[in-house]
Amino acid sequence: MNLPAGLPVPAAAISPTDHRLLRQLPAGSLERSPGTVTRRVVPPLTPLLAIVRATRWLDGLTTASRFAAYCPRLVIVPALPEERDTALAQAAVYGIGVAVTSGSGPRVVVEPEPLPGWQPTPAGWWFTEETYRQVRPGDTHQPGTHPQLPGPTGGAL
């Protein structure tokens, strides 16, 4: 995880401990050339947006917050609470987008904040692998259902 994907890193810049760890990686994980090491392994997908449907405003905000480290977030609710301005300001502070359902589909009232410079972490890598496992072609979950992510993040895809 300390090596950037696809960029050669001088072997001299890698600690002896990390060199020992790199030797244990499966074949194809790294490309070695004289004096450099390049990481070839990347997460199976890049999370672009977590969309959370909720009937209650605060439940949606809480669930969407679980994805803060992994990707931008958007909450879809049937209606905004009476304290509309306060609710939208709260979502904006946390960078969570808001959409309200209407007859023609959701209408975005607050854009989700992008996640600048996302780099995979061990937890983020797990998140992408688990997400990929659940949505890959041939997956067995039923259309219209929302698989649950187990583990520390929890929440619907």
C-alpha positions as CSV (number, residue, x, y, z in Angstrom):
1,M,0.0,0.0,0.0
2,N,3.0,2.3,0.4
3,L,3.9,2.2,-3.3
4,P,2.0,4.3,-5.8
5,A,0.3,2.2,-8.5
6,G,2.0,2.2,-11.9
7,L,4.8,4.5,-10.9
8,P,8.4,3.2,-10.6
9,V,9.9,3.8,-7.1
10,P,13.7,3.7,-6.6
11,A,14.6,0.5,-4.8
12,A,16.9,2.5,-2.6
13,A,14.0,4.5,-1.3
14,I,12.3,1.4,0.1
15,S,13.1,0.3,3.7
16,P,14.6,-3.1,4.3
17,T,11.4,-4.1,6.1
18,D,9.3,-3.2,3.1
19,H,11.7,-5.1,0.8
20,R,11.1,-8.2,2.9
21,L,7.3,-7.7,2.6
22,L,7.6,-7.1,-1.2
23,R,9.4,-10.4,-1.6
24,Q,6.4,-12.2,-0.1
25,L,3.9,-10.8,-2.6
26,P,2.4,-13.1,-5.3
27,A,3.9,-13.1,-8.7
28,G,2.7,-10.3,-10.9
29,S,2.0,-7.9,-8.0
30,L,5.2,-6.0,-8.8
31,E,7.4,-5.2,-11.7
32,R,11.0,-5.1,-10.9
33,S,13.6,-3.5,-13.1
34,P,17.2,-2.6,-12.3
35,G,16.9,0.0,-9.5
36,T,13.1,0.4,-9.4
37,V,10.0,-1.4,-8.2
38,T,6.5,-0.7,-9.7
39,R,3.3,-1.8,-8.1
40,R,0.9,-3.4,-10.6
41,V,-1.9,-4.5,-8.3
42,V,-4.8,-2.1,-8.1
43,P,-8.2,-2.3,-6.5
44,P,-10.8,-4.2,-8.6
45,L,-12.9,-1.1,-9.1
46,T,-13.0,2.6,-8.2
47,P,-15.9,3.7,-6.0
48,L,-17.6,6.7,-7.7
49,L,-20.6,7.4,-5.5
50,A,-22.5,5.7,-2.6
51,I,-26.2,6.2,-3.0
52,V,-28.2,5.7,0.2
53,R,-32.1,5.6,0.1
54,A,-33.7,6.5,3.4
55,T,-37.2,7.2,4.5
56,R,-35.9,9.3,7.5
57,W,-33.5,12.1,6.9
58,L,-31.2,11.5,9.9
59,D,-31.0,7.8,9.1
60,G,-29.8,8.5,5.6
61,L,-27.2,11.0,6.7
62,T,-25.9,8.5,9.3
63,T,-25.7,5.7,6.8
64,A,-24.1,7.8,4.1
65,S,-21.4,9.0,6.6
66,R,-20.2,5.4,6.8
67,F,-18.8,5.7,3.2
68,A,-16.9,9.0,3.8
69,A,-13.4,7.4,3.5
70,Y,-14.3,5.5,0.3
71,C,-16.3,7.7,-2.1
72,P,-18.6,10.7,-2.5
73,R,-22.1,10.1,-1.0
74,L,-25.7,11.0,-1.9
75,V,-28.8,10.5,0.2
76,I,-32.2,10.1,-1.5
77,V,-35.1,10.9,0.7
78,P,-38.9,11.2,0.0
79,A,-39.0,14.7,1.5
80,L,-36.8,17.1,3.4
81,P,-37.6,17.7,7.1
82,E,-39.4,20.8,8.2
83,E,-36.0,22.4,9.2
84,R,-35.0,22.2,5.5
85,D,-32.2,24.9,5.6
86,T,-30.6,23.3,8.6
87,A,-30.8,19.8,7.2
88,L,-29.2,20.9,3.8
89,A,-26.5,22.9,5.7
90,Q,-25.7,19.8,7.8
91,A,-25.4,17.6,4.7
92,A,-23.2,20.2,3.0
93,V,-20.9,20.4,6.0
94,Y,-20.3,16.6,5.8
95,G,-20.0,16.8,2.0
96,I,-23.1,14.6,1.5
97,G,-25.3,15.2,-1.5
98,V,-29.0,15.2,-1.1
99,A,-31.8,14.2,-3.6
100,V,-35.5,14.3,-3.1
101,T,-37.8,11.8,-4.8
102,S,-40.4,13.2,-7.1
103,G,-42.7,11.9,-9.8
104,S,-40.0,11.9,-12.4
105,G,-37.3,10.5,-10.2
106,P,-34.8,11.9,-7.7
107,R,-34.0,15.7,-7.9
108,V,-30.6,16.6,-6.6
109,V,-30.8,19.6,-4.2
110,V,-27.2,19.4,-2.9
111,E,-24.4,18.0,-5.0
112,P,-22.2,15.5,-3.3
113,E,-18.7,16.7,-2.5
114,P,-15.9,14.9,-4.5
115,L,-13.3,12.9,-2.6
116,P,-10.1,14.5,-3.8
117,G,-6.9,12.5,-4.2
118,W,-8.5,9.2,-3.2
119,Q,-5.9,6.5,-2.6
120,P,-6.7,3.0,-1.6
121,T,-6.0,2.1,2.1
122,P,-6.3,-1.4,3.4
123,A,-9.9,-0.7,4.6
124,G,-10.7,1.0,1.2
125,W,-9.2,-2.0,-0.6
126,W,-11.5,-4.3,1.4
127,F,-14.4,-2.1,0.5
128,T,-13.7,-2.2,-3.2
129,E,-13.2,-6.0,-3.1
130,E,-16.5,-6.5,-1.2
131,T,-18.4,-4.2,-3.5
132,Y,-17.0,-6.0,-6.5
133,R,-17.9,-9.4,-5.1
134,Q,-21.5,-8.2,-4.7
135,V,-22.0,-6.6,-8.0
136,R,-19.8,-8.6,-10.4
137,P,-21.3,-10.2,-13.4
138,G,-23.1,-13.4,-12.5
139,D,-23.8,-12.2,-9.0
140,T,-26.7,-14.0,-7.4
141,H,-28.4,-11.1,-5.6
142,Q,-31.9,-10.3,-6.9
143,P,-32.4,-7.1,-8.9
144,G,-34.1,-4.4,-6.8
145,T,-32.6,-5.7,-3.6
146,H,-29.8,-3.9,-1.8
147,P,-27.0,-6.2,-0.6
148,Q,-25.5,-5.3,2.8
149,L,-21.8,-4.8,3.4
150,P,-20.6,-6.7,6.4
151,G,-17.8,-5.6,8.7
152,P,-16.9,-2.2,10.1
153,T,-18.6,0.0,7.5
154,G,-22.1,-1.7,7.2
155,G,-24.8,-0.2,5.1
156,A,-26.5,-0.8,1.8
157,L,-24.8,-0.4,-1.6
